[in-house]
Amino acid sequence: MHPELLKRLRAAVGDAGLVSDPEAKAAYETDWLKKWTGRSSIVVRPADTAQTAEVMRICHETHTPVVTQGGNTGMSGGATPDGSGAQVVLSTVRMNSIRAIDPLNNTLTAEAGVLLAHIQAAAQEVDRFFPLSLGSEGSCTIGGNLATNAGGIAVLRYGNARELALGLEVVLPDGRIWNGMRALRKDNTGFDLRDLFIGSEGTLGVITAAVLKLHPRPLARATAWVGAQDIDALVRLLAQLRAACGERLVAFEMLSAESLELILEHVSDVRAPLGSAHAFHALIELADTQVEGLPELLEASLGDALEHALIDDVAVSVSGAQTQAFWRIREGISQAQMRAGKAVKHDIALPISAIAAFAREADAALRNALPGVRIINFGHLGDGNLHYNVLLPLDTSPDELAATTARLNRIVHDIVAAANGSISAEHGVGQLRRDELRHYKSEVEFDLMMRIKQSLDPNQIMNPGKLI
């Protein structure tokens, strides 16, 4: 790094805001999956919005590329610097204050570096609920959640991160600060700039704070595990439960039999909830602010499904411990995949009505292309988001993995595109799907994205090599 640039950055954030030691920088230069590793010129950790603005002014003037990073828990390499050693990593972890909580307006105002788990806890302290829930909630930050439009297990009821934010504060690439911190449900005063930055993966600016929506805290939950012979039955069950339970239905998670077998093989302290074999399984949860009647509603709804042979078996949780055991199975899938092999991952979204046909077509196409392939199909069936993965042996070489990934991606993504689906549902594009995105976006759509990028970031310094 040029001495004058280093001097200016030190003046902006102080010694406490710089990380230059190679060993200390290493944690910022490798992603959570250990799939991407780069080199940064320096890691800058501003303490507030003003310091962030000054850092961006300096980088804009000097054409220094910037990679914004929150908790560094992403799945697509979107927060990892490249190997040039020229990029500055801007970490938001020191901006970790909750600025305000307004229970009457059901809002919480937090800086970008606040951990998701801390926001959940702060909401609970005022008898409110922040529903965004991810496996990494103890280490991911709300700024990163918004920058990637994170999903998770409660999207069916509450929506993605985009639906949970009312206002943003953003530092633009040239150092200007956009204050869009409006705690309003209605604001028809022009373009929706908030949604421009949510999901932009740090390519348009640095999210430094947000006004978040809170909800009434659920006081009762009812949970069940069901088994079915095919995915069509689960899609029909989902429709039936939505009609019977309305907004009380907060989670509908699906696992194929092969996914469940993988978890049972590689994760300790879990067991199959149902005794007999089923081709597909679902974890279902209702929640409500009313204490009475929820278990009975779930039991009646699933009893009706059993009576009409929509599902084959069901286990309704009778205790908090049993509910936790059900969720421990679902949450064990990532760990099981890492232990069992090298996964070619597809984070896809489809119209729920198209999921069964997609699964049949994709299964057949993959098994034709790669006989004996192990398909790990699971995900958030309730909102149409599947993690449709292919598990390769642990000893697969890097070259073979890269070639097979490209081949399988095209098979799966072509089928997704034909069904008007998305090749990136909740994990972001990052480096992982950047080139695939160009293949599937129309020329008009891609041109619009590039025009917005050029307008806000004419020097092309924001997270280069990611998303677009």
N, C-alpha and C positions, 0 to 999 in steps of 0.2 A: 504494500500500500504506500502511496506517495506520502511523504512526511507532512506536507501541508494539509492534505485531506485528513490524516489522522489527528493532526492538531485541531482542526476545526470540529471534528466529531467529539474529541475530548472536551473541548470548550462547551459543546452543546449538552453533553450528558454527564460529564465528570468521570473520574476514574472508576467509580462504582458502576457506571453504565457501559463500560467496555470490557469485553472478554477477548484477549489476544493470545493467551497461552494456548499452545497447540493441544495439550491434553484437555484443558477446560472447554475448548471450542469443539472438540470431537462430538460431544453430545448433541450439538446443534447441526452437525454436518452429516448425520446419518439418520435415516427415518426410522420409525418405530418397528417396521418389519425387517429392518436391516437389508433392505433390497436396493436402496439407493444411497450412495455415499458421495459427497463432494468436498470441496474446499472453499472456505470463506476467507476473505481478506481480513475481516474482523466481525465480531458479533457486537451489535449495539443494542443496549437494553434501556430505552428511555423510561423515565419514571412517571411521565404524564403526557398529556396531549401537546402541550407547548414544546416540550423537548422532542417529541415525535415530529412535529411540524418543522422544527429547526433541522433535524436530521434529514428530512425529505427535501428541504430547500437546498441543503448542501449537496445532496446526491443528485438532485435535478440539475443544479448549476454545473456540476462536474461530470455529468453523464455516468454516474456510478450506479450499476444495477443493484437492486434491492430485493431480497427474498424475505417476505414477512412470515413470521412463525409464532404460533401460540404454544400449545402444549406439545407439539410435535408428535401427535398420535394419529396422523392421517394415514390412509391406506393406499394413496395413489402417487406418492412422491411429490406432492404439490408444495411442500415447505422445505425441500432440500436444495441447497445450492448446487451448481454444476461443478465440474472439475477444474475450472479455469483459475480458481483462486482470486478472481476479480470481484466477486459478488459480496455485498454486505448482507449479513443476516440481521434483520430487525426483529428482535424478540419483544413481545408485549407482556411478558410475565411479571414485570415490575408494576404494571398498571393494573393493580389487583384490588381496587376499592369498590365496595358497593356504595354508591353515592346517595341513594334514597330508596325508600320503600313506601308505597302509598296503597294501603289495603283497601281504602274506599274506592280508589280508581283501578284497583287490581293491577298495579304496575310495580316493577322493580327496575331501578337504573343502576347499571353495573359497567365498570370498565372492562376492556377487552381481555385482560389477563386473569379475570376471576375464574376459578375452576367451576365447572358445571355443578359439581357436587356441593360447592359452597353456596351457589345460587339456590339450589334445591333446599338446602338447610335453612337459608335466610328466609325463604318463602314460608317454610313450615313454622318458623318462629312467630310469624304473624297470622298463623292459621290459614295459610294459602298454599297453593300447589303450583310448582313450575314443572310441566310434564315432560320436557325433553329428557330422554333417558337412553344412555349409551353404555356399552361395556367399559368404555374408557372414561366414564364421568368423573372418576377420582383424579384424573390427570389432564383431561382436555380442557380447553378454555372456551369461554363463550364467544370470544372474537373469532377463533378458529371454527367453532360451530356455525357461526353466521356466514363466515367467508366461504364455507363449503356447503351451506344449506343442509346441515346434518339432519338425519332422519331418526332412526331408532325404533323402539318397540311400541311407542304410543301414537304414531302418526295417524293410524286409523281413526282415533278420536280427536286428536288435538292438532294434527298437521306437522309439517316439517318446521325447521328453525325459522323459515321465512314467515310462517303463520304465527310465530310466537314473538315477533319483534314489531313494535310500533314505530320506533324512531332510532336513528343512528347518528353518531358523530364520526366523521371520516376525515382523515388527513389526506389531501390529494397529492398526486406525484410532485407537484411544484411547491408543496409546503402550505398551501392554503388549507383552512379548516372549514369544512361544511358542517354547520350545526343543524342537524335535522332531528334534534332530541324532543320530538313532540309526542306527548302521551295521549294521542287522540285515536279514536276508532274511525273517525270521519275527517277527511281533509282533502277536499277537491280543489287544490290550488295549483294545479299544473302537473308536470311529469312526476311519476313516482320514483324519485331518486333513490329512496331506500332500497327498493327491490333491484335497482341496478347494481348495487354493491354486494347485496346478499347473494352468495353463490358465485361471485366473480373470482374467488380463489386468490385474492391479493394482486390481481393483475390491473386493477383500476385505482386502488388507493388502500389506505390502512384504516380499518375499522378500529376506533379507539374506545368507543363506549356505545351502549345501546339501552333503549327503554324496552323492557320485556313485559309481555302479558303474563299475569298470574291468573289462576283459576281457583274456584272453591276447592278446599281440600277434601278428597274422598274419605269417607268414614267407614266404608264397608267395601270388601272385595269378595268375589267368588271366582274360583279357578277350577278348571277341569282339563283333563287330558283325554283325547278321543282317538280312536283308530278307525280307518276307512280303507276300502279296497282300491280306490282310485282318487286321483286329484279332482276329478269332476264332482265327486260327492262332497268334497270339502268346499268347493266353490259354491255348490248349492246350499250347503250348511251355513256358510257365511251369509248368504242372502237371507236365509231363514232367520238366523240370529239377529241380523240387523233389523228385520221387520218386527221381531218379538221383543227385542231388548233396546232398540234405539241407541241413544248416545251412551248408554251404560256399557256397551261393548267397546273396550279399550284396547284389547290385544287379540290377535288371531294369527298365531305363529305356526308355520307348517314345517315338517321334516319328513323326508322320504325314509323308508325303512333302512336304506343304505346309510343315510346320515345318522340315524339313531344307532345302528350297529357300530359305526365308527366311534361315536361318543362312548358307547359302552366298552369298547375295546381299549380306549386310550385315556379315559378320564376316570379317576378313582372316585369312590363314594357316590356313584350314581347307579340306579337300576331302572329297568323298564317299568313304567307305570302299569302296563297292561300285559297280561300273561300270554295271550296268543299273538300270532304274527299278523301284522297289518302292512299293507303296501305303503300307506301314508299315515302320518300322525299330525295332530294339531293340539297346540296349547292355547287355551281360550281363557280370557279373563274379563269379568265385568267389574265395574266400580261405580259407586254412587255416593252422594252426600247423605242419603237416607240409610239408616242402619238396618232397618228391617226389610226382609223379603227378598234380598238379592240371591242367596243360595237357592231358595225355592224357585225363583224365576229361571235360574240357569238349569236346575235339575228338570224342571218342567219342559223347558225348551229342548234339552238334549234327550229327554225321555221321549218326546214326540219324534225326534229324529231317529231314535232307535226303533220305535214302533213302526216307522215307515221305511226301515232298512236303509236309511241314508248313511248311517254309520254302523259299525259292527260292535263297538264296545266303548265304554266311557268310565273314567275314574274321576269323581268329583272330590276335590280336596276338602278334608274335614278339619284341617288345622293349619296354622301358620307354617309349621315345619314341613308339612307335606307340600304346601304351595312353594316354599323355597326349594324343595327337592325337585319339583317340576321345572322351575326356572333354572336350576343348576344344570339340568340336562340341556336345555336350549342354549344356555350361555357357554356350554362346554364345547360347542362345535368348532370354534376357532382354534382352541388349544388342541383338539383332536386332529384337525387337519394338519397343523404344524408338526405334530408328532408322527403322523402316518405317512406323509409324503410331501410332494411339492404340488401345490394347487394352482391350476390355471383358473383364475377367478373371473366371474362375470356378474357384475352388480347391475342388474337389469330391471326395468319397470315395464309392465304391460297392462293393458286394460284387463281387469279381473276376468271378464268374460272370455278372454283370449288365452288365459294361462294354461288350461288343460290341453288345448290344441298345440300350443307352443311346446309344452313338455313332451308330448308324443312325437312331434316332428323333430325336435332337437335331439331327443334320446336316440331315435332311429338314425339320424344323420351322423351323430358322433360315434355310435357303435359301428356304423358302416365304415367310417373313416379310420377308426382306431378300435379294432375288435378287442373285446375284453376290458374296455375302458371302465373306470370306476367313476360314476357320476354322483356328485354330492349336491342334491337339490334341497334347499331349505330357504326360509326367509319369512318376510312379513306379508303373508298372503292377503291380509286384510286391506293393505293399501297397494297391492299389485307389485311389490318389490321382491324379486327372487335373487338369492345368491346361488346361481347355477354354476357350480364349479366342477372341474375335472381333476381328479387326483392322480398324479403321476408318481412313480417310485421315488424314494428318497435319494437313490443314487443316480437320478437323471442328471446328465451333464448340463452345464450352463448353455452350451450351444444347442443341444437337443431340446432343452426347455424353451429357449427363445424361438426355435423353429416350430415346435409343436404349438406353443402359445399363439403365434401368428396364424397358424393354420386353423386352430380351433376357434379363435376369436372370430375369424371371418365366417365360419359356419354358423356359430351362435348368433352373432350380431346381424347377419343377413336375415335370419329368421325373425329376430326381434324387430328389425326395421320394416320387414314386410307386414308385421302386425301393428305398425304405428307405435312401437314401443321406444324405450330409451336405453342406450348402452351404458348410461351412468345414472343410477337412481339416487344414491345417498352418499357415496364415498368421494365424489368429485372426479374430475378428469385428470388434473395434475400432469405428470409425465406419462403415467400408465396408459391413458387412453387419448392422449393428445392427437396422435396421428390418425387413430380410428375415428375421432370426432370429425376431422376434416373429410373423411371418406363418406360419412353419413349425413353431415349437414348440407343443406342446399346451398347453392352459390349465393343466393339472395341472403339467406340467414347468416352465412359466414361473412359476407360483405358488410352487413349491418354491424356484426360484432367487431369487425376490424375497424370500422369507422368510429364506433364509440371508443375503442381502445386508442386510436390515433388522436381523437379529440381530447381525451383526458390525459393521455400519457404520450405526448409527441416525441419525447426522447427515448421512449421504449425501455424504461428502466425498471418497471414494476414486474417482478417475478418472471423474467424472460425464460422462454422454453417450457412454460406451463400453460395448460388450457388451450391457448391459440398460438 
